[in-house]
Amino acid sequence: MYYNIKGMKSVFEVLEFDKLKNVLKEFAQTTYGKNCIDKIEPVFDFEKALQNSKILDIFFENLQNSIPILDDIYIDDYLEKVIYSQLSAKEIYYIYTFIDFISKLDKDLNENVKKYINFVNLDKLKLLIAQTIDETGYIKDSSTKRLSFLRSKIKATKDDITTLLHFFVRKKGLQNILLDTNVFLKNSRFTILVKPNYKEYIKARKVDISRAGFFVEPYEIFEKNNYLEDLILEETKEIQKILVAFTNLIRKHTQDLIHNTKELAKLDCFCAKILFAKKFNAILAQFDEKNRLEAYNLKHPLLLKTHENVVGNDLSLNGSLIITGPNTGGKTVFIKQVGLATLCAFANIPICADYFSIGKVSNIFAVIGDEQETESLSTFSSNMVRIKEIIDKLDENSLILLDEPGSGTSPDEAYAIVYAIFYYLNKKNPMLIMSTHYRNLVYKLKDIDNVYLAAFEFDEDKLQPTYKLTYGKIGKSYGIEIMQKYLNTDISEIAKQAFESKENQLFDKYEKELNEMLRKKDLYNKLIKRYKMLFNRLNQQINQLKESLLSEHLQTQQQYKQLLNTLKKEISKVIKTKEIKDAQRFVSSIEKFDLPSEQTPNSRQVFEKGDTVKLGKSFGTIINIKGQYAQVSIDGKLIQAKISMLEKKQSPPKQSSINITDSIQYRQELNIIGMHAFEAELEVLQFLDYAVANDIKEVRIIHGKGSGVLKEMVRNLLKDHKFVESFSMAPPNLGGDGATIVVLK
């Protein structure tokens, strides 16, 4: 749900949702698709949003590599006209082109797509129109017997008249009045072109006038022209009957045609979303009731359309987040893109991120910038009106976005007002993001439960923002530093002296200590999160193994049942026919079949610690046995499994992904090339613990050069590790910049 207050910008306007839809419309191929996108609105119903996302995922799977080409045939104007008026032959044929296009499209669509795009088959109507009207809008002679007869008579009559006129113009004495010997059709009557004095030579009726003379019809063909006119009138009446019949026929199928236009709009809308996702590397939102809001590398789609190298940011929102940082550093854009991404998730539009997961959202509130549209309210007053609306209507599933809510009044009062508003809203436990420049306010709010901090970085050397969001940190506004780029040195020095008070120095010192503490806390939380992720992945693999074993067991049981049924049939046959020898041969073949035992293959085997066993398709070593369960080490991971699922094997297990063996040489080296950053980080931490435990003073970590992600991760980790004395780039013979030498305490 989204609320709007009279005189205020709507949430859609503030978060630029309509602008995003305009970008999406650029990928639509038809007018129907564009109109469909115009009507898109988010629906804050978790189950419905989840279902819509699953349907869109099906379209992605089936169409992303073969987007159908859609013709922009718009027939709504004719469908409106057919209700109260008659269609022309060209209009009927245009509707035929739409029916023909839909018919061909429906035949080419994937069967999985057809479950959600259901076109009504109008091939019979298409065939009738094709038999009657050609692509120029001409009614074919074969449409009716009457029309065919009339047109044949018209042709014969025209031939007779032209023959008579050709003989007429060759008469002697007419050369003095003829301006042309050709025959002309004027006003549906055949004529000849003569000079003004024609009455002195022939009896004729004037039909039309030219600059040089008159078009006249001699009395000799007057009756035939009348007859021709009658035939043409009858032809017109017959065509009118045909058009009326087809208009009525189309009128009967109007609802079917409207249905097909809606289905085409829906298909085009899905295709536009797929093309949009390809263009901007967008993904589908994941819906998880246990989660609130999580995003990796989230980017603003409107920036992606106009800028290159747009910086993406991560977000894990499970409470309230306070953002600080420099002016024009990205705070407002980030808040907007979080709100816009949430609208997109519940509007079933792909999101420009590497990952986006969201839980239940009941409504979105945004107080961003100057929302007033009239001069009746000040900026501060309009913000207070909007915040009152939030307080009246929020719940724990609300998403609230506040961008510097205290602006427009004195700093001292703003401090107190914003503190009170934030404290009150946070108690309701919504999803809340607020930006501010008041550092002293942040210091006071940081100790409140469920409040997290983040700051946008600033490059002090280049005096420009990096647009990168760092968590667990309080950021400076860098107003004086930015001012130096534009104003002279004298003004800058005065500002510095006024700002550098003892109070601010204490703030800076306290801020550094706090940021260091928050950084370590954030690192610890990330490690816990990644361990949980690996644990969940391991459980998933165990479940897959269980499903595989169960499937094999059921398949064997099915084979046994089939064999038993066959045996019963054969025994019955023997009893009836007394073919004892055939039965004996069949029983002998049955005895050779390896029937499944009632007990599991390992029920008689005895297992001990250190035994090499097979679990599913993997080999491992038993570490511990407790009751009916054994703890098995597979690829360096501990898995708890029932003993009944194990099978003794002599094959050696695979080596751990950490390149550590019993030899001294390999204990001093770890290769993490090819790993994901978070996996590699865990491996490095385990390796360092191993080295410290075994009193190894120097180790080498091989991370490769590549994109530099692994190298940066390793060196950032080593900076804060309590057992690391120092570290440096390896010498050329040991890997150079692709490896790091670590000296341990």
N, C-alpha and C positions, 0 to 999 in steps of 0.2 A: 504494500500500500504506500502511496506517496501523497502528501498533502500540499495544498496550495492556498495561499492567503491573498486576498484581494490587494492589489497594489504591490505585490511581491513577485519576484521571479519564481517560476516553478522549479522543482528539483531537476526536472529534465533540462531546463535552460541552464541552471547553475552548473550541472555536471556535463553539459554539452551532449546529451543523449541524441537529440535531433540532428546535430552535426554529424555524429557517428553514423546515424541512419542514412544521411545523404552520401557519406562515403560508401556505405554498403550498397546503396542504390546504383552506384557506378558499375557494379559487377552484375547487375540484373540485365537480362537480355530482352525482356518484354515489358510492355506497359503494365501488364497485369502483375508481373513480378515487382515492379517499382511501387505500384499501388499497395501491394501486399506488405512491403517493407515499411511504407508510411504508416501502416496500421499496427506495427509491432509495438507492444508495450510489455514491460515486465509484469509477471504474475507471481506474487510472493506466497506461493503455495508449494511447499517443499516437495510433496509427492508428485504434483503435476509437473514441476520443473525437472525433477528426476526422470520422469517418463518422457518428457519432451527431449531431454538431453540424450536418452537412449535411442530415440527415433532418429535424431540428427546424426548420432554416431553410426547408425546403419547406413544412412545416406553417404557419409564420409567413406565408409568401407567399400561401398558398391559403386560410387560415382567419382571419387577423387581422381582416378586415373583415366576416366572417360566421361567428361562432362558433356551431356547432349547439347547439340546446337539447336536453339529455339528460335523459331520465326516470330517476329513481332506482328501478329495479326490481331488487330483490336476490333471486335465486332459489337461492343456494348451499345454503340449508337444505333446500329441496325436492329439489335434486340429490343431496344426501347421503341424504335419506330414501328416495328412489326405489331406492336400491341394496338396501335390506333390507326395505322396507315398501311398502304400497299407498298411492297418492295419492288424496285426495278430489277431488270435482268442482271445488271452488273452487281447490284447489291446482293442478290441471291447467290451469284457466282462467288463473290468475296466470302460469303459465309461458307460456301463449298470449300474454298481453299483452307479455311480454318478447320473444317471437319476432316479434310484430307490430311492435313498436317498432324492433327491429333491422332488419327488412325495410324499413320506411319510411326509416330513417336511411341504410341502404346505398344506396337509390335517390337520395337527395339529396346524397351525398358527392361531392366533386370527384374527377375521374379521377386527378389526381396524388396525392391522399390515398389513394385505393384501392390504390395500389401498395404501401402500407405498412400499411393496415388491411384485412384480408381476412376478411370475415364469411362463415360457411357459410350457404348458402341453405336455409332450413327452411320454405319456403312450403307444401309439401305437407302437412307436419305441422300447420302453422297452419290450413290449410283444413279438415283433418279435425276438429280441435278445434272450430273455429268452427261446423261443421255439426252438432256433437254437444252442445256445452255453451254456455249463454248466460252473460251477464255476472254473473248472480246465482248461478251454479253449478248451475243446473237442467239436468238431462239432457233434451234435446228429444225429443218423441214420435217424430220422424222418424229417430232414431238407428238403430233396427233395426225390421224388420217385426214382430218378436215384441213389442217394447215398444209399438209403435203399436197392435197388436191388444189387448194386455192393458189399456192405458189406455182404449181405447174401451169394453171390457167393464166396466171399473171404473166409468166414467162412467155407463154404462147401468144397472148394478146400483145405484149410488147413487141415481139418479133413481127407480128402481122402489121402493126402500126409503123414500125421503122421501115419495113419493106415497102409499104404503100407510099411513105414520104420520100424514100429514095427514088421511086419511080416518078413521083410528083415533081420533084425538083429538076428532073431531066426534060420536062415538057418544053416545047419550043416557045420562045417568047418570054420565059420567066427569068432569063439571065439578066434582064434589065433591072429587075427588082430584088434579086437575091443578093444578100451580103455574105452568105456562107452556104455551102451545100450540105453541111452536117445537120444532124437532127439533134434538137435540144429538149431536155426534160425540164419543164418549168411548172411549178405548182401542181405536180403529179400529172401533168399533161404533156404529150409530145408535141413539139412546135418546130417551126423553121424561122430563121432570122431574115427579115425583108426590110426594104427601104420604106420610108414613110408614105410613098405614093403607091403602095401595093394594091389599094382598092381599085385602081384602074385596070388591074390585070387578073386578080383572083378574088374569090369570095372566101373570106376567112375571118375568124374571131380573134381579136387581140387578147393575149394572155399576160404579156409582160413587156417592159420597155427596156431598151439598152441605149447607150449614148449615140449609136449610129442609126438605130431603127427600132423595129418592133418584133417581139416573138409572137407569132400567130399560129393558129391551128386551122388548116383548110377545112371547109365544111365536109369534105369527103371522109375525114377521120374523126369528126366530132362525136358520133355515136360510139365509136370504138374507144375513144378517150373516156367517155362517160362510163362505159362498161369496165374499163380498167380502173377507174376511180372506185366503182362499186366493189370490184374485187379487192382492191387495196384496203378499203374500209372493212370488208369482211375479214381480211387477214389481221388487221389491227384488233378487231373484236376477239378473234381467236387467240391472239397473243395475250390480250388482256385476261381472257379466261385462264390461260396457262399460268400467268403471273399471280392471279388471285388464288389459284389452286396451290401454288408453291408457297405463297405467303401464308395461307392457312396451315399448310403442312409444317412450315418452320415455326409458326405460332404454337402449334401443338408440342413441338420439341424445344420450346424456349427454355424451360426449366433444365432440360438435359444439357443444352448449350451453355447456360449459365453455370451449371455444375462443372462442366469441362473447363470453363474459363477460370473458375476458382481452383480447380486441381492444377491447371497450368501455372497459375500464380504461386501456388504452394510449392510446386516443383522448382520453378525459377527462383523462388526465395531460398530454397535449400541449396541450389546450385550457386547462387550468389554468395552464400555463407562459406561454401567450400572454396570458391575462388578468392574470397576475402582472406580466408585462413591461409591459403597458399601464398598470397601476396605479402602478408604481414607476419608470417610464421605464427599464426594464432592457434590456440588449442581449445578443446571443449572443457567446460568447467566440470569438476568432480564434486558430487554432492555427498556429504558425509555428516550425519546427524551428530556424531561424536566430536566433530571438529567445529570450529567457529569460522575462521577465515585465515587461509594460508596461501601464499603466492611466492613463486620463484621467478626472478627476472621479469617482473611486471613492467610493461611499457605502455605509454599513452598512444593509442592508435592515431590520433590526429597529429601528433608529433611525428610518428613514423611516416605519415603521408607527405610531410613537408620537410623533414630533416633526415640527414644520415647520421649514423653512429649515435643513436638515441641510447642513453644510459638506462638500464633496467635495475630495479631494486626488489629485494625480498621483503616479505611481510609475514609475520606470524602473530595474529591478533586474537588474543584470548582474554581480553579485558580492556584496559584503557592505555593508550599510547600517547605520550607527549613528545612532539617533534620540535627541535630547536635548530638554529643554523643561520647562515647569512641571508641577507636580502637577495631576492632573485636567485636563491640557491636551490629551489625545487620543491619547497614545502607545499605551496598551493597546488602545483601541478600534481604532486604525489597524492595529496588528499583527494583531488578531483579524479585521478585515475583509479583509485581504490573504489570510490563511489560509482564511477562509470563501469568498472569491471563487474561490480556487484549487480548493477542494472542489467548488464549484458548476460550474466549468468542466468538470471531469472527471466530474461527475454529470449533465451536460447540463441545467443549470438556468440561466436568464438571470441576468445579473450587473448590479447597480445601478451603472452607470458609463456614460460617453459612449463609451468604447473600452476593450477589454481583450484583450490578446494574450499568449499563453503558449506556451512550448516544451515540451520533455519534462520531466515530473516523475515521479520514481520513488516518492517517499513524502513525507509531511509530519510534522514533529516540532514540538511546541509546548510550551514551558515558560512558562506564563503564570499568575501569581498563585499561590495556595496550592492545590496539586493533591492534597494528602493527603485521604483519605476516612476515615482511622482515626487514632487517637492514637499509633500505633506510631512514626511518623516526624515530625521537626520540619519546618518549612518549608524550611530550608536542606538538610536531608538528602534530602527528597523531590525537591528540585530537582537535587541531585547524582545521584540514582538515574535521573532522567529524562535527564540529560545523558550519563550512562554509556551508556544505551540509544542515544542519538543517535550517540555516538562508535563504538559497535559496528556500527551498521547504515547509517550515512550513505554517500552517494556523491555524485558531482558534480551529479546531477539532484535531489538532496534540497532541500526547502524547510524551513529551520530558523527558528523564531520564538522569540526569547528576550526575555522581559519582565523587566528588572531581575534577572538571574540571581544576583547576589551578595547579595541581601537575606537577612537572617536571621543574619548573622555580622558581625564587627567591620569597619568601613570599610577599615582598613589591609589586613586579610587579604582582604576582598572584592576590593579593587583588584588584588591579585596573582592571585587565583583567576580572576577574570573575564578579566584580560589573558591568562592562560595558555590558558583555554578558547577565547576568541575567536581568538587567534593560531593555535591548533591547528586549529580548525574552518575558518578562512579558507584555510589551506594546502590543504585538500581541495577548494577551489573550489565549494562548494555555493551555493545562493541563501540568504543569511543576513541576517536583520533582527534587530537587538538594540537595546533601549532601556536607557538608564542615566542616572543623575544625577551620575556621577563625571566631572567635566570634565577633571581631570588624566589620567584614564584615556583619554579621547577624544583628548587632545593626543598621547599616546604611540601610540595605534592609528592615527591619521590618516595617517601616513606609510607604512603597510604597503600593499603592492600590492593593487589591486582593492578598496579600502575607500573608501566614500563617506559623506558626512555630511549630516544633515538635522536641523532643529529645528522644534518647534511654537512659533508666535508667542504673545506675551503682551501685552495692552494694559495698559501701566503706568499710564495715566491712570485707567482704569476698574477696574484691579486684577482683571482677569478674562482667561481664555484666549480666543483667537480660533478655535482648533481648525484653523488653517491651517498646513500643513507647508511650510517653506521649505528648499530644498536648498543645500548648500555652506555650512552655517552651524552653529556650536555654540551651543546655547541654554542659558539659565540656568534654574535650578529655581524661582526667585522665591518660595522658602519664606518668607523674612522679610516680603516684600511681602504675601503672602497672609495671613500671621499677623496683620498689622496690622488686617485686617478683623474679626478675632475677639477679639484680646487687647488689653489697655490699653497706653498709650503708654510707660509705664515699662519694661514687659517688652520692647517693640519696640526701645527705645533700647539696652538692655543687649545684646540680640541683635546689633544693628548694630555696636556697639563691639567685640564679640567676633569678629565676622565680618570687619570691614574692616581686616585686617592688610596689611602691605606685600606679602606673598606674593599675597594675593588681588587687590591693586591691579595687580600685574604680570600676573596672570592675565587681568584685565579688559582691560588695554591690549593684551596679546598676542592676546586673543580678538577684539577689534575689528579689528586688522590682519589677522588670519587670515580672519575673516568677509568682509572687503572683498576680499581676494585670491580667496577661494573663489567669491564672487559674480561677479566678473569672469570667472573660469574657467568658471563655469556658463553665463554669457551667451554666451561664445565657443562652448561645446559645443552650445548650443541653435541658434546660427546655422549651425554646420556641419551639424547634423542637419536643419535646415530646407532648407538648400541641397541636401542629398542627396535630400530628399523631392521638391523641385521637379525635380531632375535625373531622378529615377525617373518622375515624372509625364510629363516631356517624352519620355522613351524610350517610355513606354506610348502616347503620342499618335503617335509615329513608327511604332510597330508596327501601330497601328490603321490608319494611312494605307497602310502596305505591304499589309496584309490587304485593304483596300478596293480598291487598284489591282490586286492579284492576282485578286480576285473578279471585277472588271470584265473583265480579260483572259481569264479562264477562260470567262466567259459568252459573250464574243465568239467564242472558239474553238469553243464548243459550237454556236453559231448557224451557224458556217462548216461544221462537220461535218454538221449536219442538212441544210444546203443542198446539200452535196456528195453526200450519200446520196440526196437527192431527185433530183438531176441524174443520178446513175447509174441510178436506176430509170426515169427518163424516156427516157434514151438506150437502155436495154434494151427499153423499150416500142416505141420508134421502129424499132429493128432488127427487132423481131418483126412490127410492123404496117405498117412503111414509111410512117408518117404524117409525111413530111418537113416539110410546112408547119407543122404543130403544133409540131414540134421546134424549127424556126427561131424561131417566136414565143416559145417558152419560153426559148431561149438568149438572145434579145434582152432578155427581162425579167431574166435572170441577170446580163447585162452591166451593167445599171443598178444592181445591188446592190453596195454598198460593201464589198468583201471586205477582211478585215484583212490588213495588210502583214506580211510575215515580219519586217521591221524595226520597231522601236518608232517612234512618231510623231516623235520628236525626234532620230532617229539621224542625220539629215542637217543638223540645225541646229547652228550654232556659237554657243557661249555665251561671254560676257565678263563681267568684274567690273562690277557696277552694273546688269546686265540685270534687268528685272522678269520673274519666272517664276511659273508655277503648279505647285504640288505638291499633288496630290489636289484638294481643294476650296479650298485656301488660296493666297494670293498672298504673294510675298516678293521680296527683293532679294539677288542673288548678292554675297557678301562676298569669297569667295576660291575658287579652283579649283585642285585638285591631283589630277592623273591622271584617273581616272574618277569622282571625287567632287567635289561643290561644297558650300561652306558657305553656307547660305541664312538670312537674317534674316527671321523671320515673327513678327509681333506682338512685336518686341523680344527674341525668343528665337532663338538660333543652332541650326540643325538641319543635320546632315551627311547628304546624300542623294546617291544615284547620279545622274549626269547623265542617264542614260537615263530616269529618272523625272520629269524636268523638261520643261516646255512653255513656250515663249516667249509672253508675254502683254504687252499694253500697259496693262492695268488697273493702277492704282496699288495698292500694298500697304496693309493697314490700319495705322493709327497704333498706336504702342506704348501699353500701358496706363498708362505714366507720362505725365502731362500736361505734356510738355516739347517745345517746338518751337524753331525757329531764332530766333524773336523774343525780345527781351530780356524782354518782359513775362511770357512763360510760363516762362522759365527760372527765374524767381524764385518759382514757385508749384507745389505738388504737391497733387493731390486724391486721397485714399485712401478716400473714402466708398464703402461697399459691399464693400470687401475683407475677407478674413479677417485676423485679427490677425497671424498669422505671415507672410502675404504682404505685408501693409502694412509690417511691420517691415523686410523686405528692400528694399522700394521706397524707404522713408525713408532707409535707409543708402546706397543707390545715389545718391539725389537729393542727399544731403549731400556725398558724394564728388564728384559732378558740380559742385556749387556751389563747393566749395573749389578744385577744379581750374581753374574759370573765374573765380576771384577775386571771387565774389559775396559781399557782406558781410551781406546781409539777405534772408531768404526767408520765404515763408508756407506753412504746411502745413495744408491743409483736411481735418479729420477728422470734422466734424459733432458734434452733441451726442448724440443717440441714447441708447444704454445706458451710454456713457462708457468702453467697453472700448478703442476706438481712441485716445481722448484720453489715457487713462491710460498706454497703451503708448507713445505718442509722447513724453509728458513724462518717463516713466521712462528712455526711451532717450536723450533729450537731456541728462539729468542727468549721464550717464557718458561722453558723446561728447567726445573730446579736442579737437575743433575748434569746439565750441560755447562762445561767450563768455557768452551769456545767452539766455533765452527768456521770453515772456510771452503772456498771452491777447491776441488781436487786438482792436483797437478795434471798436466796434459797426458802423461802415461797412465793415469788412473781415471780418466774420463773427463777431465777439464770441467767446463761449465755444466756438463751433464751429470755431475756427481758432487756430493758434499762430504767433506771430511769432518767428523765430529769428535771433539776431545771431551771426555767425560770426567767429572770430579772424582 
